Amino acid sequence: MTDATLKDTEAFSSEVDTGSREENASKPESRAPFRFHQNGKGSSVRRRIGLPAIPVSVALAIIWIIAMLVIAAFAEKIAPYGFTQLDLRNRLAAPGNAAHWLGTDELGRDVLSRLLASIRISLLIAFGATAISAVVGTTLGFLAAHFRGAVEQLVLMLTDFQASMPFLIMALAVLAFFGNSLPLLIGLMGLFGWERYARIARGLAISANAQGYAAAVRQLGATPSRIYLRHILPNIASTLIVSTTLVFPEVILMESGLSFLGLGVQPPMTSLGNMVGYGREYLTRAPWIMLAPATTIVVTTLAVSMIGDWLRDRLDPTLQ
């Protein structure tokens, strides 16, 4: 091969290399996949570490519930007076004065102090009754799903009986016969709504038993209590939590109704329904006695219902 041929070959090779480098440099899509991957990864990380989008109404509802819990925990320290303390010189004082911000009742008791104490008692009853209802209903639902047969039929019969029985009439009969006390009232209110938990827990437990993870844990020798409490319950907890947010405001309204009728919380203790019941006699002369607890009941039940609806939409996989 001659020297001229070698020079032509080297020149052609250098031109090809230069042309390929220029062509690759001129292609913008060569780095596009990498940039797209970075953007996708960054947005995925932001979604993973970011907080869920909360509507303004739900955020306000959460703030209200937190405020109610803080008031219930520190009611005695926040209240300016004792809820039974009398001020006969300022009977039926209107709201807005320096001594009594929300006014006083017919005995000169500070409405704000009584309202704070009533929030504590009403939330205690509502939380205690909701917890009892959830535990009883979920336990019976798990028993029905595990044993099936006669046990399942018995549980279903009890749930149908509870659903068909007007609870208010039954509560009135029990309280009229056994008398009034706070533990009895909490236990009685705990029987309200348990059939919902039982039906939900039974259906979801039967569905979970048909899936592979429950059968696998059973084959490894796990006891039934471990299967239901450690494996099935966490998977159905979201549905039960939503059901709890629906039962909680109903318990508050039920307790308020019983106290309004005089069969709930008895003096000297006070609750929101108790304040409404006593304030109805002074609705025309001193409406603030009844309006303060009534507004608290309405806003609290509305806040819990809004949070429950939002949780249902967030936890429902069909709406994702």
N, C-alpha and C positions, 0 to 999 in steps of 0.2 A: 504494500500500500504506500503511495507516494505521500510526500509532505503536504502537498496541496489538498489531497483527499482528507488527511487527518485534520487539517485546519478547518475544512468545510464541516466535517463531522462535529468537532468541538463547538464551532459557532452555532450549528443547528441545535445541539443539545442545550447550550446556554440560553438560546432563544426560547426553547420549549419550557425550560425551568422558570425563566422569567415570566413567560406568559401564564403559566399555571399559577405562580404566586400572585400575579396581578389579578387573575380571575378569581382566586379564592378570597383575596382581600376585598375585591369589589362586591362579593356576595354578602348582603346584610343578614341573610337567614342562617349563616353559619353559627352565629352566636345567639340567634333568637331562641332556640330551644333552651339554652342555659339561662337566659334572662327570664323566660317564661317559667322555668322551673323554680327560679328564685322567688318570683312573685307569688306563685302558687304555694310555695312552702311558707313564705312570710304570712300570707293571708290565713293559711291553715294554722300557723302558730298563734296568730292573733285570735282566731276563733277558739283555739284550744284554751288560751289563758284569759280571754276576755270574759266579762260578765254578761249574762243574758240580757237582752233588751227588755226592760221593764217599762210598761206604760206608766204615764204620770199618775193615772188614777190608782193603779195597783201600788205604786211607790207611796202614795199618800195613805193608802189603806195599811200598808206595812208599818209606816211611821206611827199611825194611830194605834195599831195593836201593840207596838213596842211601848208607846207612851202609857197605854193601859196596864201593861205588865209592870212597868216601872212604878206607876202609881199604886198598884196592888201590893208591890213589895215594900214600898216605903210610905204607905198611907199615914201611919202614925207620926212619922217625922215631918211629912209635908203639910199635914192638916194644921191650920192655925189654932184650932180649938179641939177639945174632945167632942166626939159626935153626940154625947149625951149631956154636954154642958149647957146649962140654961142661962139665958140673958133676958129676964122678964121685962126689962126696960125697953128692949128693942124687939118686941114681938111683931111679927109680920113686917119687918123692915124691908124696904125695897132694895134690889141689887144696886151696886154702884157706890155705896158708902165705904169709907175707909176701914171701918171695923169688920164689915161683913160684905165681901165682894159680890156674892151671889144672894145676899139677903138672908133672912131668917124665917123660920116656920112659926106655927101658932104658939109654940112654947119658948120662942126666942133662941132655938138651937140654930147654929150656923149651917146653912145649906151646903156650902162648899165642903165643910168638914164631914158632914153626913154623906155627901156624894162620894168623897174619896173612900170612906169606910164601906159604902155600899158597893163600889167597884171591886174592892177586895173580896167581899163575901160572894158577890155574884160570879166573879171569875173563878173563885175557889170551887163553887158548886158546879160551874160549867166544865172546868177542867177535870174535876174529880169524876163527874158523871160521864163525861166523854171517854175518859180512860177506862172506867169500869165497863162501859158499853162495848168499847173496842176489844178489850181482853175477853169478855164473855162471848161475844159474837164470833171472834176469830177462833177461839178455842173450840166452840161447838161446830164451826164450819170445818175445822181440821179433823175433828172426831168423825164427822159425817163422811168426809172424803176418805178417811183411812179405813174405817170399819165397813162402810157401805151397809147394805142390807137393812136390818131392823133398826140399827142405830141411826142410819141416814133417814129412814122414814120417820122416826121419832123427832129428830131435829127439824125436819121439814114441816112436820105437823105443828111443832111449837112455834116455828117462824110464821106459819100461816095464822095461827091463833093470835100471836102478838100483833101481826099486821092488821088483822080484822078487828081487834079490840080497841076502842077509843081510849087512848092512854090517859087523857085528862080525867075521864070519868073514873078510871081505875085508881088514879093517883088521889083524887078527891075521896074515894071510899077508904083507901088505906090510911091516909092522913087523918080522916075523921074518926077512924076506929082506933088507931095506935097512937094518936097524938102527934105533936110537932116537935121535932128535934133536928138539928143540923145533920148529924150522921144518917138519920133515917131519910131525910130529904135527899141527901147525896146518893145514898144507895137506891132509893126509889127512882131518882132521875137517871141512874145508871142503867136501869132496865129499859130506858127509852132509846129506840133505834138499834138495839143489838141485832135484830133480825137482818138488817142490811149488811152488817159485817159478816154474819153467818152465811148468807147466800153468796156474797162476793168471795169469801175465803173458801167455801166449798167448791164453787165452780172453778176458781183459779187453781186450787190444789189438785183437783181431778185432772185439769189440763196439764199441770206441771208433772204429775205422776206418769202421764203418758209420754213425756219427753225423755230424752236419753240421759240427761244429767242426773235426774232423780233415780232412775233405774241403775245407773252406774254406781252411785253412792250406796244404794241398797245392796248391790252385789259385793261391795267392799266391806260389808258388815256393819254399816252405820245403824244405830237405833232409830226407830221412828221419830222420837223426839228430836234427835239431832237432824234428821232429814227435813223435818218441817220447820224447825226453828233456825237452823243454820243455812239451809239451802233454798227452801221454798218461800219462806217468809220474806227474805230480802228481795226476791224477785217479784213479789206481789205487793210490796210495801207502798209503792207509789199510788196504786189504786186505793189502798186502804187509807192513805193520807188524804187523798181527795175526798173520800167518803167522810172522813173525820171533820174536814172543813165544812161539810154540808150539815152534819149533825150538831156541831158546836153552836151555831146561832139558833137552831131550833131548841136546844136545851136552855139557852139564855131566855128565849121567849116563853118557854114552858114554865121556868122558874118564876119569871116575872108575872105570868098569869096566875100562878098559884099564890104568890105573895100578894098580888092585887086582891085576890079573893079572901085573903086572911088565913090561908092554910100553908103558907110557905115559911119564910123566915119570920120569927116572932120577936117582939121587943124584949129586951133592949137592943138586940142586934138589929141591923138594918141592911137592906139590899135595894137594888134599883127598883124592882117591882114593889117592894114594901113602901118606898118613898112615893111612887106613883099612886099607890092605893090610898095613902094618907093625904096626899096632895090634891086628890080629886074633890075633896070637900071644900077646898079653898080655891077652886079653879077661877072663879070670878073675882075674888078679892086679892088673891096672891098666886097668880099663875106660875110664878117662878119656882114654887115648891115642886110642882109636877113637871114643868118643862125641862128642867135641868136633867133629872134622871131619864125622862122619856127620850130626850135628844141623845143621851149617851147610849141608851139601848138601841136606838135606830142606827146610829152611826157605827156602833161596834158590830152589830149583826150584818150591816151592809159591807163593812170592811172585810170581815171574815168570808162572806159570800164572794166578794170580788177576788180575794186571794185564792179561794177554792176554784173558781172558774178559770183563773189564769193558770193555776197548777194543772188543772185538767187538760187545758189546751197544750201546755208545755210537755206534759208527760204522756200524752196520747200519741203513739207512734204513727197512727194513720193521718195525723195532721202535720207531721214533720216534713 
